[in-house]
Amino acid sequence: MSLRADITERQTEAQKSKDELRLSVLRMLWSEIKNIEIDKKKELDDKEIQQIAARQIKQLKDANKDFSSAGRDDLVSKNEAEIKILEEYLPEQMGDEELTKIIESVISETGANEPGDIGKVMGAVMKKAQGQADGNKVRELASHLLSKK
């Protein structure tokens, strides 16, 4: 089943079960999908929908940092619940070990040997990871590995 069909089906289920949080998150996702489809004048494929979900997750995680520093634990927990719903539409995320291997291979391929080379490493790793890794985690691991050099 395509992600489009899955999202609309889960919206209907959320309406029937009166799951307000899930319904709200799915409507937000669907709205963003439709806006981008209108701009591009074409129907988005599953990969593009996953990119939208990943972008929304990143926005929620960034907002959580602000909420946390402001002591708004209620909003942090709400965002965490929304993130869990959106993560259902992402591909399986890579583990640290697998990600570290990719980063190490990219470092050796690019000849990166200092923390200032993080940009070269990040771009190549994110291409190889193909949406299966969080950019912040990649940056953290790459910075750690480059600082050891």
C-alpha positions as CSV (number, residue, x, y, z in Angstrom):
1,M,0.0,0.0,0.0
2,S,1.3,3.4,-0.9
3,L,2.0,6.0,1.9
4,R,-0.7,8.2,0.5
5,A,-3.3,5.5,0.8
6,D,-2.0,4.5,4.3
7,I,-2.3,8.1,5.5
8,T,-5.8,8.6,4.3
9,E,-6.9,5.2,5.8
10,R,-5.3,6.0,9.1
11,Q,-7.0,9.4,9.1
12,T,-10.3,7.7,8.8
13,E,-9.5,5.2,11.5
14,A,-8.4,8.1,13.8
15,Q,-11.7,9.9,13.1
16,K,-13.7,6.8,13.9
17,S,-11.8,6.0,17.1
18,K,-11.8,9.7,18.1
19,D,-8.0,9.7,18.4
20,E,-7.6,13.5,18.3
21,L,-3.8,13.6,18.5
22,R,-3.2,11.1,15.7
23,L,-5.9,12.8,13.6
24,S,-4.3,16.2,14.1
25,V,-0.8,14.9,13.2
26,L,-2.0,13.1,10.1
27,R,-4.0,16.1,8.9
28,M,-0.9,18.3,9.4
29,L,1.1,15.8,7.3
30,W,-1.6,15.5,4.6
31,S,-1.9,19.3,4.4
32,E,1.9,19.6,3.8
33,I,1.8,16.9,1.2
34,K,-1.1,18.5,-0.7
35,N,0.6,22.0,-0.6
36,I,3.7,20.6,-2.1
37,E,1.8,18.6,-4.7
38,I,0.0,21.8,-5.7
39,D,3.3,23.6,-6.0
40,K,5.0,20.8,-8.0
41,K,1.8,20.1,-10.0
42,K,2.3,16.4,-9.5
43,E,1.5,13.6,-7.1
44,L,4.3,12.8,-4.6
45,D,5.8,9.4,-4.4
46,D,6.5,7.5,-1.1
47,K,10.1,8.8,-0.9
48,E,9.0,12.4,-1.2
49,I,6.3,11.8,1.5
50,Q,9.0,10.3,3.8
51,Q,11.1,13.4,3.3
52,I,8.2,15.6,4.4
53,A,7.6,13.5,7.5
54,A,11.3,13.7,8.3
55,R,11.2,17.5,7.9
56,Q,8.3,17.7,10.3
57,I,10.0,15.5,12.8
58,K,13.1,17.7,12.7
59,Q,10.9,20.8,13.3
60,L,9.2,19.1,16.3
61,K,12.6,18.0,17.7
62,D,13.9,21.6,17.3
63,A,10.8,22.9,19.0
64,N,11.3,20.4,21.9
65,K,14.7,21.9,22.6
66,D,13.1,25.3,23.1
67,F,10.2,23.9,25.1
68,S,12.5,21.9,27.3
69,S,14.7,25.0,28.1
70,A,11.6,27.0,28.9
71,G,10.4,24.2,31.3
72,R,7.3,23.4,29.2
73,D,7.3,19.6,29.8
74,D,3.7,19.4,28.7
75,L,4.5,20.6,25.2
76,V,7.6,18.4,25.1
77,S,5.6,15.3,25.8
78,K,2.9,16.3,23.2
79,N,5.7,16.8,20.6
80,E,7.2,13.4,21.5
81,A,3.9,11.7,20.9
82,E,3.5,13.5,17.5
83,I,7.1,12.5,16.6
84,K,6.2,8.8,17.3
85,I,3.2,9.0,15.0
86,L,5.3,10.6,12.1
87,E,8.1,8.1,12.6
88,E,5.7,5.4,11.4
89,Y,6.1,6.9,7.9
90,L,10.0,6.9,7.8
91,P,12.1,4.0,6.6
92,E,13.8,1.9,9.3
93,Q,16.6,4.0,10.8
94,M,20.2,2.7,10.8
95,G,21.9,1.7,14.0
96,D,25.0,3.5,15.3
97,E,27.3,0.6,14.3
98,E,26.2,0.6,10.7
99,L,26.2,4.4,10.5
100,T,29.7,4.5,12.0
101,K,31.0,2.1,9.3
102,I,29.5,4.3,6.5
103,I,31.0,7.5,8.1
104,E,34.4,5.8,8.4
105,S,34.3,4.7,4.8
106,V,33.3,8.2,3.6
107,I,36.1,9.7,5.7
108,S,38.7,7.4,4.0
109,E,37.2,8.0,0.6
110,T,37.2,11.8,0.9
111,G,40.5,12.1,2.7
112,A,38.8,14.1,5.5
113,N,41.1,14.3,8.5
114,E,40.0,17.3,10.6
115,P,36.8,18.6,12.1
116,G,36.6,21.3,9.4
117,D,35.9,18.6,6.8
118,I,32.6,17.8,8.4
119,G,30.6,19.3,5.4
120,K,32.2,17.0,2.9
121,V,31.6,14.0,5.1
122,M,28.0,14.9,6.0
123,G,26.9,15.3,2.4
124,A,28.3,12.0,1.3
125,V,27.0,10.1,4.3
126,M,23.5,11.5,4.0
127,K,23.4,10.4,0.3
128,K,24.5,6.9,1.3
129,A,22.1,6.7,4.2
130,Q,19.2,7.6,1.9
131,G,16.9,8.9,4.7
132,Q,17.7,6.1,7.1
133,A,19.7,8.3,9.4
134,D,19.0,11.5,11.4
135,G,21.3,14.3,10.3
136,N,22.0,15.3,13.9
137,K,23.2,11.8,14.7
138,V,25.4,11.7,11.6
139,R,26.9,15.1,12.5
140,E,27.6,13.9,16.1
141,L,29.2,10.6,15.0
142,A,31.2,12.3,12.2
143,S,32.5,15.0,14.5
144,H,33.6,12.4,17.0
145,L,35.4,10.4,14.4
146,L,37.0,13.4,12.8
147,S,38.2,14.7,16.2
148,K,40.1,11.5,16.8
149,K,42.2,12.0,13.6
